[in-house]
Amino acid sequence: MQTLSTNIAATDYVRSCPRPLGLVPTMGALHEGHLALVRRAREENATVVASIFVNPTQFGPQEDLATYPRDMERDLALLEAEGVNLVYAPSPEEVYPPGFDTWVEPGALAERLEGAVRPGHFRGVATVVTKLLNVVTPDRAYFGQKDGQQLAVIRQLARDLNLGVEVVAVPTVRDADGLALSSRNTYLTPEQRAAAPVIYRALSEAGNLWLGGEGNAATLRSAVRCILEAEPLIEAIDYVSVADATSLLELVRVDGPAMVSTAVRMGRTRLIDNMVVGGG
Ligand code: AMP
């Protein structure tokens, strides 16, 4: 496995790699969720590149950029064991050199849900993903359903800007108790960790209601909210959404693929999760 930290070296390296080439962008602190993306990429491509970059421009000023977990040595060992060919791990200065001043601004899709709570977040995501794609030139790029809105924004970005990459979605990997794996789960106290699977139970309730014939989106939202509100360790609920899976517009009735999603705060930790109901 090769590890490179400059744009020029990474672009040079991939020029001589067999195709198809799959890219798995990550912010490191890898867990089984990331590894599911890597394994899928390994199955489908002759060359697999993983990137590790904690992207400062997608963090708000009050967010956890400084404390975001980092463990490069462990990450490299995990990626090597999965048969990754290249790890591209640039420094912030390599990605945003002095004078950097061009941004990829996603549209309305990025203003809802996470975008409403984290202004500028998806501009940072869209910009860094565009740059990673330009450096690594993959045929396919792999993203987790865990970050459902990010996936929708990137699909639209690839379509709108003719990026020529196939965006592949990988299902959310969960712990045995239902909690979606996330690098930020390490922030949780043991008590918070024990309570956190309530998020999965709440989303599952919406799924079960829908399977039982409940198509009213407001009813599904209240069912999710009701379960979350019963957990005292959840200090705030940023949103509970039942939205069209592609446009992320809030629905009145669920009669096609819908994303049921929520973001909650437990102490200093913000957790997001979603579940797609209605097919898709
Ligand atoms: P991150 O390092 O948090 O930026 O995540 C890198 C990629 O891994 C993103 O496409 C995420 O959606 C994906 N990912 C993170 N957690 C999970 C999970 N539990 N299951 C599946 N994919 C995940």
Residues whose N, C-alpha, C, O or C-beta is under 5 A from the ligand:
A	BS01	AMP	P25 T26 M27 G28 G33 H34 Y142 F143 G144 Q145 K146 D147 V170 P171 T172 V173 A180 L181 S182
